[in-house]
């Protein structure tokens, strides 16, 4: 005799990528994630994003805020990560161990993120 019992129902939720919440720092981090994902897929168009982003590199930034960043790009800067802070009209991106970083005017973030490939 074989005894059977009903199995419990399991709901599986699909993990979604971070959604931009409206803050420029979050949008920039999401754009960087899209760029990194495109690189892993072998998308040749992915090279446009870092070229445009490099225009916002500055050799020195004000000291990084003590507060937690508004967003993080863990794959940025060769795995060092980029910590993004909304600072007035700019988004500042700090790379651990470097004096320089990114200073992107918040109004330019939508245009910059638009060039990051979408899957």
DSSP file (Angstrom, degrees, kcal/mol; ACC not computed):
  #  RESIDUE AA STRUCTURE BP1 BP2  ACC     N-H-->O    O-->H-N    N-H-->O    O-->H-N    TCO  KAPPA ALPHA  PHI   PSI    X-CA   Y-CA   Z-CA
    1    1 A X              0   0    0      0, 0.0     2,-0.5     0, 0.0     0, 0.0   0.000 360.0 360.0 360.0 132.4    0.0    0.0    0.0
    2    2 A X        -     0   0    0      2,-0.0     2,-0.5     0, 0.0     0, 0.0  -0.901 360.0-153.4-106.2 126.9    1.3    3.4   -1.0
    3    3 A X        -     0   0    0     -2,-0.5     2,-0.4     2,-0.0     0, 0.0  -0.851  12.7-170.5-101.0 132.6    0.4    6.3    1.2
    4    4 A X        -     0   0    0     -2,-0.5     2,-0.4     0, 0.0    -2,-0.0  -0.923   5.9-167.6-122.0 148.9    0.3    9.8   -0.4
    5    5 A X        -     0   0    0     -2,-0.4     2,-0.1     0, 0.0    -2,-0.0  -0.982  32.2-102.3-132.1 145.7   -0.1   13.2    1.3
    6    6 A X        -     0   0    0     -2,-0.4     2,-0.3     1,-0.1     0, 0.0  -0.412  37.1-125.8 -67.1 141.7   -0.9   16.5   -0.4
    7    7 A X        -     0   0    0     -2,-0.1    -1,-0.1     1,-0.1     2,-0.0  -0.611  27.4-104.8 -85.5 146.2    2.1   18.7   -0.8
    8    8 A X        -     0   0    0     -2,-0.3     2,-0.4     1,-0.1    -1,-0.1  -0.373  37.6-107.4 -67.8 151.6    2.0   22.3    0.6
    9    9 A X        -     0   0    0     -2,-0.0     2,-0.5     2,-0.0    -1,-0.1  -0.645  34.6-162.2 -80.2 132.6    1.6   25.0   -1.9
   10   10 A X        -     0   0    0     -2,-0.4     2,-0.5    -3,-0.0    -3,-0.0  -0.967   5.7-153.2-119.7 130.3    4.8   27.1   -2.5
   11   11 A X        -     0   0    0     -2,-0.5     2,-0.5     2,-0.0    -2,-0.0  -0.894   8.4-160.3-102.7 128.6    4.8   30.5   -4.1
   12   12 A X        -     0   0    0     -2,-0.5     2,-0.4     2,-0.0    -2,-0.0  -0.933   4.8-154.6-110.8 124.1    7.9   31.5   -5.8
   13   13 A X        -     0   0    0     -2,-0.5     2,-0.4     3,-0.0    -2,-0.0  -0.805  18.4-122.9 -98.2 137.2    8.5   35.2   -6.4
   14   14 A X        -     0   0    0     -2,-0.4     2,-0.4     1,-0.1    -1,-0.0  -0.627  26.1-122.6 -77.3 130.7   10.7   36.3   -9.3
   15   15 A X        -     0   0    0     -2,-0.4     2,-0.3     1,-0.0    -1,-0.1  -0.621  30.3-156.4 -75.2 125.6   13.6   38.5   -8.1
   16   16 A X        -     0   0    0     -2,-0.4     3,-0.1     1,-0.1    -3,-0.0  -0.748  19.0-107.1-102.5 150.0   13.4   41.8   -9.9
   17   17 A X        -     0   0    0     -2,-0.3    -1,-0.1     1,-0.2    13,-0.0  -0.310  56.0 -75.4 -66.8 159.3   16.3   44.2  -10.6
   18   18 A X        -     0   0    0      1,-0.1     2,-0.4    11,-0.1    -1,-0.2  -0.300  48.9-139.8 -58.1 137.4   16.3   47.4   -8.5
   19   19 A X        -     0   0    0     -3,-0.1     2,-0.1     1,-0.0    -1,-0.1  -0.840  22.3-107.9-101.4 134.8   13.8   49.9   -9.7
   20   20 A X        -     0   0    0     -2,-0.4     4,-0.1     1,-0.2     7,-0.0  -0.406  24.7-158.4 -61.5 129.7   14.7   53.6   -9.9
   21   21 A X        -     0   0    0      2,-0.2    -1,-0.2    -2,-0.1     3,-0.1   0.362  52.8 -90.3 -93.4   4.8   12.8   55.3   -7.1
   22   22 A X  S    S+     0   0    0      1,-0.4     2,-0.2     2,-0.0    -2,-0.1   0.098  93.3 118.7 107.4 -23.2   13.0   58.7   -8.6
   23   23 A X     >  -     0   0    0      1,-0.1     4,-2.2    47,-0.1    -1,-0.4  -0.574  67.1-132.9 -78.5 142.6   16.3   59.8   -7.0
   24   24 A X  H  > S+     0   0    0     -2,-0.2     4,-2.3     1,-0.2     5,-0.2   0.851 105.7  56.9 -62.7 -34.8   19.1   60.5   -9.4
   25   25 A X  H  > S+     0   0    0      2,-0.2     4,-2.2     1,-0.2    -1,-0.2   0.920 108.9  45.5 -63.7 -43.3   21.5   58.4   -7.4
   26   26 A X  H  > S+     0   0    0      2,-0.2     4,-2.4     1,-0.2    -2,-0.2   0.898 112.1  51.8 -65.9 -40.4   19.2   55.3   -7.7
   27   27 A X  H  X S+     0   0    0     -4,-2.2     4,-2.3     1,-0.2    -2,-0.2   0.903 110.3  48.9 -62.7 -40.3   18.7   55.9  -11.4
   28   28 A X  H  X S+     0   0    0     -4,-2.3     4,-2.3     2,-0.2    -2,-0.2   0.913 111.1  49.1 -66.6 -42.9   22.4   56.1  -11.9
   29   29 A X  H  X S+     0   0    0     -4,-2.2     4,-2.1     2,-0.2    -2,-0.2   0.891 111.5  50.1 -63.0 -39.5   23.1   52.9   -9.9
   30   30 A X  H  X S+     0   0    0     -4,-2.4     4,-2.3     2,-0.2    -2,-0.2   0.906 109.8  50.9 -65.3 -41.5   20.4   51.1  -11.9
   31   31 A X  H  X S+     0   0    0     -4,-2.3     4,-2.1     1,-0.2    -2,-0.2   0.897 109.2  50.7 -62.0 -40.4   21.9   52.3  -15.2
   32   32 A X  H  X S+     0   0    0     -4,-2.3     4,-2.7     2,-0.2    -1,-0.2   0.895 108.7  51.9 -65.5 -38.7   25.3   51.0  -14.1
   33   33 A X  H  X S+     0   0    0     -4,-2.1     4,-2.6     2,-0.2    -2,-0.2   0.908 108.7  50.6 -62.6 -41.7   23.8   47.6  -13.3
   34   34 A X  H  X S+     0   0    0     -4,-2.3     4,-2.2     2,-0.2    -2,-0.2   0.904 111.0  49.7 -61.7 -40.3   22.2   47.5  -16.8
   35   35 A X  H  X S+     0   0    0     -4,-2.1     4,-2.1     2,-0.2    -2,-0.2   0.942 111.4  47.7 -62.2 -48.7   25.7   48.4  -18.3
   36   36 A X  H  X S+     0   0    0     -4,-2.7     4,-2.0     1,-0.2    -2,-0.2   0.907 112.0  50.1 -61.1 -42.0   27.4   45.6  -16.2
   37   37 A X  H  X S+     0   0    0     -4,-2.6     4,-1.6     1,-0.2    -1,-0.2   0.898 108.7  52.4 -63.0 -40.3   24.7   43.1  -17.2
   38   38 A X  H  X>S+     0   0    0     -4,-2.2     5,-2.7     1,-0.2     4,-0.6   0.883 107.2  53.0 -63.9 -38.0   25.1   44.0  -20.9
   39   39 A X  H ><5S+     0   0    0     -4,-2.1     3,-1.1     1,-0.2    -1,-0.2   0.930 107.8  50.5 -61.8 -44.4   28.9   43.5  -20.6
   40   40 A X  H 3<5S+     0   0    0     -4,-2.0    -1,-0.2     1,-0.3    -2,-0.2   0.818 109.3  51.8 -64.1 -30.3   28.3   40.0  -19.2
   41   41 A X  H 3<5S-     0   0    0     -4,-1.6    -1,-0.3    -5,-0.2    -2,-0.2   0.594 117.7-114.7 -80.3 -10.3   25.9   39.2  -22.1
   42   42 A X  T <<5 +     0   0    0     -3,-1.1     2,-0.5    -4,-0.6    -3,-0.2   0.712  52.6 169.1  84.4  20.7   28.6   40.3  -24.6
   43   43 A X    > < -     0   0    0     -5,-2.7     3,-1.4     1,-0.2    -1,-0.2  -0.560  25.7-156.8 -71.0 116.9   26.6   43.3  -25.8
   44   44 A X  G >  S+     0   0    0     -2,-0.5     3,-1.0     1,-0.3    -1,-0.2   0.780  89.4  63.8 -66.4 -27.0   28.9   45.5  -28.0
   45   45 A X  G >  S+     0   0    0      1,-0.2     3,-1.6     2,-0.1     4,-0.4   0.611  79.1  86.2 -73.4 -10.8   26.8   48.6  -27.4
   46   46 A X  G X> S+     0   0    0     -3,-1.4     3,-1.0     1,-0.3     4,-0.7   0.775  71.9  74.2 -61.8 -26.0   27.6   48.4  -23.7
   47   47 A X  H <> S+     0   0    0     -3,-1.0     4,-1.2     1,-0.2    -1,-0.3   0.680  81.3  71.4 -64.0 -17.4   30.8   50.4  -24.2
   48   48 A X  H <> S+     0   0    0     -3,-1.6     4,-2.2     1,-0.2    -1,-0.2   0.905  90.7  57.9 -65.9 -41.4   28.8   53.6  -24.8
   49   49 A X  H <> S+     0   0    0     -3,-1.0     4,-2.8    -4,-0.4     5,-0.2   0.939 107.0  43.5 -60.1 -52.9   27.8   54.0  -21.1
   50   50 A X  H  X S+     0   0    0     -4,-0.7     4,-2.1     1,-0.2    -1,-0.2   0.840 111.5  56.3 -65.9 -28.5   31.3   54.1  -19.5
   51   51 A X  H  X S+     0   0    0     -4,-1.2     4,-0.5     2,-0.2    -1,-0.2   0.938 113.3  39.6 -64.6 -44.8   32.6   56.4  -22.2
   52   52 A X  H >< S+     0   0    0     -4,-2.2     3,-0.9     1,-0.2     4,-0.3   0.880 114.6  53.5 -71.1 -37.1   29.8   58.9  -21.4
   53   53 A X  H >< S+     0   0    0     -4,-2.8     3,-2.1     1,-0.2    -1,-0.2   0.864  98.3  64.8 -65.4 -34.9   30.2   58.3  -17.7
   54   54 A X  H >< S+     0   0    0     -4,-2.1     3,-1.6     1,-0.3    -1,-0.2   0.734  86.6  71.6 -62.5 -21.6   33.9   59.1  -17.8
   55   55 A X  T << S+     0   0    0     -3,-0.9    -1,-0.3    -4,-0.5    -2,-0.2   0.715  96.1  53.1 -65.1 -18.9   33.1   62.6  -18.9
   56   56 A X  T <  S+     0   0    0     -3,-2.1    47,-2.5    -4,-0.3     2,-0.3   0.283  80.4 120.5-101.1   9.7   31.9   63.2  -15.3
   57   57 A X  E <   -A  102   0A   0     -3,-1.6     2,-0.4    45,-0.2    45,-0.2  -0.565  41.6-170.2 -75.3 135.7   35.1   61.9  -13.6
   58   58 A X  E     -A  101   0A   0     43,-3.1    43,-2.2    -2,-0.3     3,-0.1  -0.987  26.5-134.6-126.4 138.1   36.9   64.5  -11.4
   59   59 A X  S    S+     0   0    0     -2,-0.4     2,-0.3    41,-0.2    40,-0.1   0.708  92.2  24.9 -67.1 -18.5   40.4   64.0   -9.9
   60   60 A X        -     0   0    0     41,-0.1     2,-0.3    40,-0.1    40,-0.2  -0.993  64.5-178.2-147.4 139.2   39.2   65.2   -6.5
   61   61 A X        -     0   0    0     38,-1.0     3,-0.1    -2,-0.3    42,-0.0  -0.858  41.8 -87.5-124.9 162.6   35.8   65.4   -4.8
   62   62 A X  S    S-     0   0    0     -2,-0.3     3,-0.1     1,-0.1    -1,-0.1  -0.290  70.0 -71.3 -59.8 159.5   34.8   66.8   -1.4
   63   63 A X        -     0   0    0      1,-0.1    -1,-0.1    -3,-0.0     3,-0.1  -0.205  61.5 -97.5 -53.5 145.0   35.2   64.2    1.4
   64   64 A X        -     0   0    0     -3,-0.1    -1,-0.1     1,-0.1    29,-0.0  -0.369  44.2-102.8 -64.8 141.3   32.6   61.4    1.2
   65   65 A X        -     0   0    0      1,-0.1    -1,-0.1    -3,-0.1     4,-0.1  -0.256  18.4-132.1 -60.9 153.0   29.6   61.9    3.5
   66   66 A X  S    S+     0   0    0     -3,-0.1    -1,-0.1     2,-0.1     3,-0.1   0.784  81.8  90.5 -75.8 -28.5   29.5   59.8    6.7
   67   67 A X  S    S-     0   0    0      1,-0.1     3,-0.1     3,-0.0     2,-0.0  -0.141  95.1 -84.0 -65.0 162.0   25.9   58.8    6.1
   68   68 A X        -     0   0    0      1,-0.1    -1,-0.1     2,-0.1    -2,-0.1  -0.371  56.3 -98.4 -63.0 145.8   25.0   55.6    4.1
   69   69 A X        -     0   0    0      1,-0.1    16,-0.2    -3,-0.1    -1,-0.1  -0.262  18.4-128.7 -66.1 156.3   25.0   56.1    0.3
   70   70 A X  S    S-     0   0    0     14,-1.8     2,-0.3     1,-0.2    15,-0.2   0.754  90.9  -3.3 -73.6 -25.0   21.8   56.7   -1.5
   71   71 A X  E     -B   84   0A   0     13,-1.6    13,-2.9   -46,-0.1     2,-0.4  -0.973  66.3-146.2-160.6 159.2   22.7   53.9   -3.9
   72   72 A X  E     -B   83   0A   0     -2,-0.3     2,-0.6    11,-0.2    11,-0.2  -0.997   7.9-158.8-135.7 138.4   25.6   51.6   -4.6
   73   73 A X  E >   -B   82   0A   0      9,-2.8     9,-1.6    -2,-0.4     3,-1.4  -0.868  14.9-174.7-110.3  92.6   27.0   50.1   -7.8
   74   74 A X  T 3  S+     0   0    0     -2,-0.6    -1,-0.1     1,-0.3     7,-0.1   0.747  80.4  51.1 -64.5 -23.3   28.8   47.0   -6.4
   75   75 A X  T 3> S+     0   0    0      5,-0.1     4,-0.8    -3,-0.1     3,-0.3   0.544  89.2 107.5 -90.5  -6.9   30.3   46.0   -9.8
   76   76 A X  T <4>S+     0   0    0     -3,-1.4     5,-3.1     1,-0.2     3,-0.5  -0.217  70.7  25.6 -70.9 160.6   31.7   49.5  -10.5
   77   77 A X  T >45S-     0   0    0      1,-0.2     3,-1.6     3,-0.2    -1,-0.2   0.897 136.0 -55.2  54.8  48.6   35.4   50.4  -10.4
   78   78 A X  T 345S-     0   0    0     -3,-0.3    -1,-0.2     1,-0.3    -2,-0.2   0.846 111.9 -43.6  56.6  38.6   36.7   46.9  -11.1
   79   79 A X  T 3<5S+     0   0    0     -4,-0.8    -1,-0.3    -3,-0.5    -2,-0.2   0.358 117.6 105.8  91.7  -5.4   34.7   45.5   -8.2
   80   80 A X  T < 5S-     0   0    0     -3,-1.6    16,-0.2    -4,-0.4    -3,-0.2   0.809  79.5-134.1 -71.8 -28.6   35.6   48.2   -5.7
   81   81 A X      < -     0   0    0     -5,-3.1    15,-0.5    14,-0.1     2,-0.4   0.035   3.2-111.3  91.4 156.2   32.1   49.5   -6.0
   82   82 A X  E     -BC  73  95A   0     -9,-1.6    -9,-2.8    13,-0.2     2,-0.6  -0.997  20.0-151.2-125.6 126.3   30.8   53.0   -6.4
   83   83 A X  E     -BC  72  94A   0     11,-2.7    11,-2.6    -2,-0.4     2,-0.4  -0.882  15.6-153.4-100.0 119.7   28.9   54.7   -3.6
   84   84 A X  E     -BC  71  93A   0    -13,-2.9   -14,-1.8    -2,-0.6   -13,-1.6  -0.793  12.6-175.3-100.8 131.5   26.4   57.3   -5.0
   85   85 A X  E     - C   0  92A   0      7,-2.6     7,-2.9    -2,-0.4     2,-0.6  -0.987  25.0-133.3-125.7 132.9   25.2   60.2   -2.9
   86   86 A X  E     + C   0  91A   0     -2,-0.4     2,-0.4     5,-0.2     5,-0.2  -0.770  30.9 177.9 -80.2 119.5   22.6   62.8   -3.9
   87   87 A X  E >   - C   0  90A   0      3,-3.2     3,-1.9    -2,-0.6     2,-0.3  -0.796  53.0 -72.0-130.4  88.6   24.3   66.1   -3.1
   88   88 A X  T 3  S-     0   0    0     -2,-0.4    -1,-0.1     1,-0.3    18,-0.0  -0.475 117.1  -7.1  65.0-121.4   22.1   69.1   -4.0
   89   89 A X  T 3  S+     0   0    0     -2,-0.3    17,-2.9    -3,-0.1    18,-0.5   0.384 129.9  65.6 -88.5   3.5   22.0   69.4   -7.8
   90   90 A X  E <   -CD  87 105A   0     -3,-1.9    -3,-3.2    15,-0.3     2,-0.5  -0.836  68.7-138.5-124.2 160.2   24.7   66.7   -8.3
   91   91 A X  E     -CD  86 104A   0     13,-2.9    13,-2.8    -2,-0.3     2,-0.5  -0.990  24.7-155.3-113.1 124.0   25.1   63.0   -7.8
   92   92 A X  E     -CD  85 103A   0     -7,-2.9    -7,-2.6    -2,-0.5     2,-0.6  -0.869   3.4-159.7-104.3 131.4   28.6   62.2   -6.4
   93   93 A X  E     -CD  84 102A   0      9,-3.1     9,-2.2    -2,-0.5     2,-0.4  -0.943   7.5-164.3-114.2 116.1   30.1   58.8   -6.9
   94   94 A X  E     -CD  83 101A   0    -11,-2.6   -11,-2.7    -2,-0.6     2,-0.5  -0.837   5.7-158.1-104.1 134.2   32.9   57.7   -4.6
   95   95 A X  E >   -C   82   0A   0      5,-0.7     3,-2.0    -2,-0.4   -13,-0.2  -0.948  30.6-112.6-109.0 122.2   35.3   54.8   -5.3
   96   96 A X  T 3  S+     0   0    0    -15,-0.5     3,-0.1    -2,-0.5   -16,-0.0  -0.272 100.1  17.0 -55.7 133.0   37.0   53.3   -2.2
   97   97 A X  T 3  S+     0   0    0      1,-0.2     2,-0.4     2,-0.0    -1,-0.3   0.370 106.5  97.7  88.2  -4.5   40.7   54.0   -2.2
   98   98 A X    <   -     0   0    0     -3,-2.0    -3,-0.2     2,-0.2    -1,-0.2  -0.914  61.5-150.3-118.0 145.1   40.6   56.8   -4.8
   99   99 A X  S    S+     0   0    0     -2,-0.4   -38,-1.0    -3,-0.1    -1,-0.1   0.845  81.6  65.8 -76.5 -34.7   40.6   60.5   -4.3
  100  100 A X        +     0   0    0    -40,-0.2    -5,-0.7    -6,-0.1     2,-0.3  -0.171  59.6 154.6 -81.4 177.1   38.7   61.2   -7.5
  101  101 A X  E     -AD  58  94A   0    -43,-2.2   -43,-3.1    -7,-0.1     2,-0.4  -0.966  42.7 -61.2-178.0-170.8   35.2   60.2   -8.3
  102  102 A X  E     -AD  57  93A   0     -9,-2.2    -9,-3.1    -2,-0.3     2,-0.5  -0.776  30.3-173.8 -98.9 136.6   32.1   61.0  -10.4
  103  103 A X  E     + D   0  92A   0    -47,-2.5     2,-0.5    -2,-0.4   -11,-0.2  -0.896  14.9 176.6-127.9 100.9   30.2   64.3  -10.2
  104  104 A X  E     - D   0  91A   0    -13,-2.8   -13,-2.9    -2,-0.5     2,-0.1  -0.911  32.8-122.4-110.5 121.9   27.1   64.0  -12.4
  105  105 A X  E >>  - D   0  90A   0     -2,-0.5     3,-2.2   -15,-0.2     4,-0.7  -0.440  23.6-129.8 -59.1 131.5   24.6   66.9  -12.5
  106  106 A X  G >4 S+     0   0    0    -17,-2.9     3,-0.9     1,-0.3     4,-0.5   0.832 107.1  59.9 -55.6 -33.8   21.3   65.3  -11.5
  107  107 A X  G 34 S+     0   0    0    -18,-0.5     4,-0.3     1,-0.2    -1,-0.3   0.711 103.7  52.1 -69.2 -17.8   19.6   66.8  -14.5
  108  108 A X  G <> S+     0   0    0     -3,-2.2     4,-2.2     1,-0.1     3,-0.2   0.588  85.2  87.5 -91.5 -12.2   22.0   64.8  -16.8
  109  109 A X  H <X S+     0   0    0     -3,-0.9     4,-3.1    -4,-0.7     5,-0.3   0.906  84.2  53.4 -57.8 -46.6   21.4   61.4  -15.1
  110  110 A X  H  > S+     0   0    0     -4,-0.5     4,-1.7     1,-0.2    -1,-0.2   0.903 111.6  46.4 -57.7 -39.5   18.4   60.5  -17.3
  111  111 A X  H  > S+     0   0    0     -4,-0.3     4,-0.6    -3,-0.2    -1,-0.2   0.899 114.8  46.9 -68.2 -39.4   20.4   61.1  -20.5
  112  112 A X  H >< S+     0   0    0     -4,-2.2     3,-1.1     1,-0.2    -2,-0.2   0.934 113.5  47.3 -66.9 -46.1   23.4   59.2  -19.2
  113  113 A X  H >< S+     0   0    0     -4,-3.1     3,-2.0     1,-0.3    -1,-0.2   0.825 100.3  68.4 -66.0 -31.2   21.3   56.2  -18.0
  114  114 A X  H 3< S+     0   0    0     -4,-1.7    -1,-0.3    -5,-0.3    -2,-0.2   0.780  94.3  57.1 -60.0 -26.6   19.4   56.2  -21.3
  115  115 A X  T << S+     0   0    0     -3,-1.1     2,-0.5    -4,-0.6   -66,-0.3   0.494  82.4 100.8 -86.7  -0.8   22.6   55.0  -23.1
  116  116 A X  S <  S-     0   0    0     -3,-2.0   -81,-0.1    -4,-0.2   -70,-0.1  -0.731  84.4-110.7 -81.3 127.2   22.9   51.9  -20.8
  117  117 A X        -     0   0    0     -2,-0.5     2,-0.4   -83,-0.1   -79,-0.2  -0.182  24.8-142.4 -59.4 148.1   21.6   48.9  -22.7
  118  118 A X              0   0    0     -4,-0.1    -1,-0.1     1,-0.1   -87,-0.0  -0.925 360.0 360.0-110.9 137.3   18.4   47.2  -21.6
  119  119 A X              0   0    0     -2,-0.4    -1,-0.1     0, 0.0    -2,-0.1   0.493 360.0 360.0 -66.3 360.0   18.0   43.5  -21.8
